[in-house]
Amino acid sequence: MLKLRNAMQEYENDRWRIISSKVGSGFSPTACRDKAAELEVEAEEAEESYTQTRTAGSSSDPAAPFQ
């Protein structure tokens, strides 16, 4: 179990090292990981907002918002 955990951590570190080298411009692996987490939260919030808007505005009459 410990070997698996270590391998997963090593993979995660390598993953962000590779991503940061592709991004370039001096972004560290940690900075890329943190920014990716921010973007994920923003995407989830946008999706949640979109879902709430669609649900709140739903009506059986498709023309209702245009009346």
C-alpha positions as CSV (number, residue, x, y, z in Angstrom):
1,M,0.0,0.0,0.0
2,L,2.9,2.4,0.8
3,K,4.5,1.7,-2.6
4,L,1.2,2.6,-4.3
5,R,0.9,5.8,-2.3
6,N,4.5,6.8,-3.1
7,A,4.0,6.0,-6.8
8,M,0.9,8.1,-6.9
9,Q,2.6,11.1,-5.3
10,E,5.6,10.8,-7.6
11,Y,3.2,10.7,-10.6
12,E,1.4,13.8,-9.3
13,N,4.7,15.7,-8.9
14,D,5.8,14.6,-12.4
15,R,2.5,15.6,-13.9
16,W,2.7,19.2,-12.7
17,R,6.4,19.4,-13.6
18,I,5.5,18.5,-17.2
19,I,2.6,20.8,-17.3
20,S,4.7,23.7,-16.0
21,S,7.3,23.1,-18.7
22,K,4.6,23.2,-21.4
23,V,3.2,26.4,-20.0
24,G,6.6,28.0,-19.8
25,S,7.0,31.7,-18.8
26,G,8.6,30.7,-15.4
27,F,5.5,29.1,-13.8
28,S,6.4,26.6,-11.2
29,P,4.7,23.2,-10.9
30,T,3.1,24.4,-7.7
31,A,1.8,27.6,-9.3
32,C,0.3,25.6,-12.2
33,R,-1.3,23.1,-9.7
34,D,-2.8,26.0,-7.7
35,K,-4.1,27.8,-10.7
36,A,-5.7,24.7,-12.1
37,A,-7.5,24.2,-8.7
38,E,-8.7,27.9,-9.0
39,L,-10.0,27.3,-12.5
40,E,-11.7,24.1,-11.4
41,V,-13.5,26.0,-8.6
42,E,-14.5,28.8,-11.0
43,A,-15.9,26.3,-13.6
44,E,-17.9,24.5,-10.9
45,E,-19.3,27.8,-9.6
46,A,-20.2,28.9,-13.2
47,E,-21.9,25.5,-13.8
48,E,-23.8,25.7,-10.6
49,S,-24.9,29.3,-11.3
50,Y,-26.0,28.2,-14.8
51,T,-28.0,25.3,-13.4
52,Q,-29.7,27.5,-10.8
53,T,-30.6,30.1,-13.4
54,R,-32.0,27.5,-15.8
55,T,-34.0,25.8,-13.0
56,A,-35.4,29.1,-11.6
57,G,-36.4,30.4,-15.0
58,S,-38.0,27.2,-16.2
59,S,-41.6,27.3,-17.2
60,S,-44.0,25.0,-19.2
61,D,-44.4,27.9,-21.7
62,P,-41.2,28.2,-23.8
63,A,-42.2,31.8,-24.8
64,A,-42.8,32.9,-21.2
65,P,-39.5,34.9,-20.9
66,F,-40.4,36.9,-24.0
67,Q,-43.9,38.0,-23.0
